[in-house]
Every structure is written in structure tokens, then in C-alpha cells.
Amino acid sequence: MFPKETYTTRRNSLREKLNSGIVLMPGNTEAAFNYPANTYHFRQDSNFLYFFGLDHPDLAGVMDIDANTDYIFGNDVDMDDIIWMGPQPLIAERASHVGIEHTAPYSDLAGFLLSAIRKGRKIHFLPPYRGEQAIELERLLGIHSSMVKSHASLALIKAVVALREIKDALEIAEIEKAINTAWEMHTTAMKMAMPGVVEQEIAGVMEGIALKNGGAVSFPIILSINGQTLHNHYHGNTLVPGRMMVADAGCETTRHYASDITRTVPVGGKFEPRQKAIYEIVLQANLSAIQAAKPGVLNRDLHLLACKTIANGLKELGLMKGDINEAVRQGAHALFMPHGLGHHMGLDVHDMEGLGEDFVGYDENTVRSKQFGLAFLRFGKALKPGHVFTIEPGCYFIPALIDQWREAGKFTEYINYDRVESYKDFGGVRIEDDVLVTENGHRVLGKPIPKTVAEIEALMKH
């Protein structure tokens, strides 16, 4: 964990944003994957980690805004726990490490909250994303689990987003640790991407690198020669010449900060002319969007810049035609890039997305589009110093989508379907970096991971 002053400062900053009431922030519990005693590796709730810092199950953090008092509710271990898990610190000792003096058994939490409710006090809580969280909130607050999300505190959501979206120096250093591990994951994958290798071998090695460096992967690894499927978690294909391998993967540090990097390489290590042409278009979109990133710029505008770069490149190849600005305005380019440019990143690889994408990525000045493609942009609002976000343009040839649009006669003035037909076997390309918005511009975080054609081909020779 960070120094206790970090957590005290965070809670005080949250307290300043809320007028009154009680903040209830439950941590996560263990989750079984096939029987009760056999659990997944524990992952603490990110909001609890941010404000209360304790990476242990079965805890709840409470802030009494009016009394300026914070609590940890949790149970000390008994001898059965010690036999299986070894000696454990007392709850009071753990709480002291994050600047909290007041602790109580978890069984006291319900009575504490009931007393506050009877006094008409507001209980602020965030929307749960696990079923057991919703059930526990029902028990504690008397709100039916099916209605818990609708009773979440909008004031608390907005306050948490405002604080967590701005990363401090400690957080940025953690994210860079995660990216440096991702460097090893991705450069290793590039060297392994040779004909005859099964995707699972590469994905397994990448996950092992994450684990040996102290954290799990930050999301299930996406790795496939069928990169036209954006989140392809199937790893059963054998790599063959003429295909490209998309690897989208990152890891967590021991403090649970994430990285998220994508690289696309040719199987065998040498780009064929058609592969190189599409790859260079996506790389230019990646570089152009990064170069334009600075405070005050709408991330939606970076997205549209990347889309126009891709569309112009595809026009030069004869895949698109006509007025490219108008094509992008109408959404014709989304046949090739149907997703958004990127998302916030931090303690969650899609940072704070459990609070609601629109609360995190949009505001009263930036409304989410309903247009196909642009609607999938998770983050559209203006960039601020301290934002850490991904820039990940892509170009994909999705046979089912091509067939649907062609049959419907969509955007025939902008898309050369006859030419596109010959690319149905291509797959996809995506290039992703993690970027910090600075006071005057931006900085690409972490050790640079090869992404030019020359850099990739040179690395894959070894």
C-alpha cells in the first residue's frame, strides 16, 4: 500500500465534495469458482483500495462526513484462520496503516447503519457490480437487491470520478511499473509469433510473465490471428504464414494499477506488402492521436482524428472513396474501426467503469453519440492534466459486418465493396499505448514497446 497519508488525503478530499451523511464502501469478499473453499485469487474492490487501501477480504470502510470520523469494520482472525493462513495482523493494526483509528467487528456494521437510517441520515454508496455486493447492501440498508443500483449516490459517484480520474505521481509510477512488465510480455510474444506455434503457448507465457512480476493480468489476454474479432479470447489457433497476430494484454502491479497494451505483428516476423500498408495506416492514426493529446482537447476529437487518418489511408488503397470528412461525419469508416479510440486507465484497466461509462467518460459538456462506432467511444470529454488513458486505433475486416452493410447498400458512395471483398481474409490490426496528459501536452508511459515496422521486424529476427 501507499503511505497512510495518501489515504487520509484521499478521504479528506472526498469529504470536501460531500455535504453530509455517511459513505459506505464495502470491500470485496472471496469468490468461489467451483466449490466454497476453492476460490479465485482475491481482488479487492478498486474504490475501497483507493480510499481505504487494505487488500484483504470481508472489510467495509465507512466515513461519517458530519463527525469527520472514519471506520474499518472487519473481524480479527481466529485459530482456524491462523492454522491455514498463518498469523495475521489485527484489524486495528491494519487500519492504522491507512490512517484510521476507529475499528469494529463486521457484525456491528448493520447496527451502525440502522442507527443512522433511523436518524434520517443519508447513506452514500456506489453501484455494486457483484451479486453478493447487492445482496449485502440489501441486508445492510433494507433496499431490495434488484433496486440497489438505482439507489446509489450520484453525488458520491461524481466525487469519486473527479478524484480518481486525476492520477498523482505515486499512481503514475505504479502504472509505469505495469507497462514495463507489459514490455516484457509483448516483446516475448513477438519473438514467439512464428509459424506452427499455438496461440495458447504465447498467451500462457505472457500471463506467466505478469504473475512472476507480482500481479495478475489486468484482463483476460486477447491474442489471436483472427484479430477482426475485437476481444478474441480463443487461443486455439496455430499460427500460419500470411496472418497477423493481435496481442492485447496488460498486467497489474502488487498495488493493482494496470497496464493495457496492444501490438500486432506478422506471423514469422516479416510484413507482407498488404499487411504493411494497413499496419502503417493504423500506426499513423496512433501517432497522430498521441501527438494531438493535450489539456482541453476533447478525446472525442482525438478519436475522430484517428478515424479520418484511417479513412484517408484506406482511400489511398482504394477501399474507401469520396469525401472522407463527410464519410467520417456519417460514420462510414466504422465498417473498419467500429470501436472507440480508448478509455481511462488506473486501478481498473477500464478505470471506474463500474460507476457507469457516461459518468466517467462524459459530462454535461460532452454528450455520448448514438452513431454506430462513435457510440462505443468510452471516453469523449476534455483531457485534463493527470488523465491516463489508452490510444488504440484499429482497422478490421469483419466478414459478417461487411456482408450486412453491403446487402443493405450502406455508404456505397464511400465504400468500395468490391475492393473490400478481397480483404475478408485479412483479420485486423490494433496498436495501443498508455498516455498521460501533462500540464502542457502528453507523455507516452513506460518503456517503449516496438511498434514501427522496422522495430518489429528487427526484434522478431532474434
Phi, psi and omega in degrees: 000167176281171174304149186299332179298330178300314183286323176298316179296319179297315180294321178296322178294322177293319180301323181293337183270350181243135185285321185194178175100195183235133174263122176252120182230089180291143169277179178276160172253170174295150180235122180282144175248348168208343168201160194305321185277353182251098190251158168297158173301130186295135173231117181290152173299134186292323179293320175298317178300318185296317186262332185241343165073350187271122186262061182222150181283164169066041176238158171222138174256139180227136174240118173270103186297317184291322182270355180056043184229137179244150184225151164242124174256125179183165186255137172291156182286156173248184185296326177300317178297318182295320179302316184274326190242353182087172180300141182232147177296151173291156179302319181297322178292316178299315182298325181296333180290343178243020173078027180243129182263336188259121177228160178202157175301150181299329181296342179279349187295316183299316179294321178301314181288321179299319178299319179293319180297318180296335177273003178077021182277146180283130174255112178272130173213160182266157180295130179284153177239357174243145182299320181293332175295315181297320180294319180292321177295325174299315180296320185281326190246350180075020177257128182303140185304330180288345182249359187300314183300322182289345178262002179300151185278114177297322179298320179290318178304309183295323179293317180296316178300314182300325181278312187287335183288342179259112184271136176269181186297323179296318180292318181298320178298321177294316179299320179293326173301316181294323179291323179294326171292321177298328175304312179295320179300312187282322179292326175295316179299319179301315182294333181275348189282069182242154180306139178093347179277137178275139183308321184299327178299318182288314180300320180294319178295319178300316180295323177298323178296318177301313183294320182291341178265008168109356181216163176282173169296150183278350173193160178303132185298133173259116181206120185193151168280351174260066184289352177291345171268112196299317179244073186268106181262003177278127185239033186262000182280151171265132181293135182228153178299149179091354178252162175246145181252119174268126175236112180244108188202153175205183183218173173250150170278178177296338176266005171078017172278147195250158164237161182205104185232141172235135171226148179235128184227154176280134176302127181097343171096004180229123179290130169282158184307316181294319178298315182298320182297313179292318182300315181297326177296313181293321178298318178296323177296318178299311183292320181295317180293318178299314183299329183273355184284124176194165181303140177092341179280135175289131175298332174301323178290325174298318177302312182293326175299315179297320179297317180294323177298315179294315182297319177297318178296320179291329175295319179298331178273357179085011180272332173237167183205173175081198182283107187292323177300318179289323178300317179289321179301321181277345178095017181294329181295341185293348171301326185258332176226084186274007181241173179279166184290330182173192188206161172299155180215144180182243175293333171249143180295325164255089197298127175066015185298336177295343177276350181115120183306318185291330176289328184274317189259352183224166177210189184295343180264349185224109184261139181290136178286157174254003182287139178305132182094294180295331178296337181273003176287111185285338188222109183241345189283179184291143177285144177231151173304132183100347172293136169240125185211165180264147170238110191219068176292158178208165175222124188227150175239096187261103188308316182297320179289320177300313181297318181297312182294320181294316180298325180278354181068032184281132171054040180295339178283348182240343184242129177268088187296327179299319179289319180298325181306324184284354179256007183299338180266009189284317187098232181201166177226134172218139178229124188226134174231162179253124193236135174260133172274123180261182181298327185239356183186243185203166172214128174284124189277151171083175177293127184300130179259128185312134177215348173282160178303314182297318181295317181293314182296323179294317181295319186284354175286337188264000000 
